[in-house]
């Protein structure tokens, strides 16, 4: 493993938490990103979306990637999944270069990407069937994954009959049914209401604890990143570069009560200072008057 990929991380933690991260770093590296760059041709010229991005992710780690709008989060995860080709650098999964999509990597998008003409069970069966498994074997596996995400009563329902949170649980089950080594998630809860989003975060942690999977999770939400992650990769924007790797000192298992505790608050403040440095000028929002304001209206 390239030692440069092990970035120095923010540490504000107890000895117990420090020991947890020491154990994490001893695990095998599943995903390595080396000097990754991505440029796009646009009518205005060449745009650099990502520049010299390097990091590694360990087995059974849950890493979130966060950064301001335009930092290349979605571009990064699409390259990691093999859906886009980098302009520079390389991505390795268990030491093998990523040259395109593959069964060793799963992907869950923000949008609901289920096949609308297939039932929940048929959606989850799709991957195993494409891998050559019999209908009987694929159905048995699909039922296990559907049970894991808590939707056994809905296995014969169709996507249009499900809520947004339920659709994403099916999407997670469908991705896991291929038994990938790494699961990439591109803001999968971004379109959900606040209450459902919190429920889905807890569901994801329950699934992650029960499945041998490494997760890279893209988000723009600081609380979500701290609540879910072992470590958080913070990107700068224009172009997207690694700013810092933050080790999250919040003990596991996680609960909603922890968001008010010191480790959670301190980590959130640290990331917020990175993304919004003190003294950074805030642009004033332009105001357009469409009518003469009534002086009595407050």
Secondary structure as GFF3:
##gff-version 3
##sequence-region A 1 298
A	DSSP	three_ten_helix	3	5	.	.	.	ID=ss1
A	DSSP	beta_strand	9	10	.	.	.	ID=ss2
A	DSSP	alpha_helix	15	26	.	.	.	ID=ss3
A	DSSP	beta_strand	29	42	.	.	.	ID=ss4
A	DSSP	beta_strand	45	58	.	.	.	ID=ss5
A	DSSP	beta_strand	62	67	.	.	.	ID=ss6
A	DSSP	alpha_helix	73	80	.	.	.	ID=ss7
A	DSSP	beta_strand	88	93	.	.	.	ID=ss8
A	DSSP	beta_strand	96	97	.	.	.	ID=ss9
A	DSSP	beta_strand	105	108	.	.	.	ID=ss10
A	DSSP	alpha_helix	120	130	.	.	.	ID=ss11
A	DSSP	alpha_helix	135	148	.	.	.	ID=ss12
A	DSSP	three_ten_helix	152	154	.	.	.	ID=ss13
A	DSSP	three_ten_helix	159	161	.	.	.	ID=ss14
A	DSSP	alpha_helix	164	176	.	.	.	ID=ss15
A	DSSP	beta_strand	182	186	.	.	.	ID=ss16
A	DSSP	alpha_helix	194	210	.	.	.	ID=ss17
A	DSSP	beta_strand	214	218	.	.	.	ID=ss18
A	DSSP	alpha_helix	222	228	.	.	.	ID=ss19
A	DSSP	beta_strand	231	236	.	.	.	ID=ss20
A	DSSP	beta_strand	241	247	.	.	.	ID=ss21
A	DSSP	three_ten_helix	256	260	.	.	.	ID=ss22
A	DSSP	alpha_helix	262	275	.	.	.	ID=ss23
###
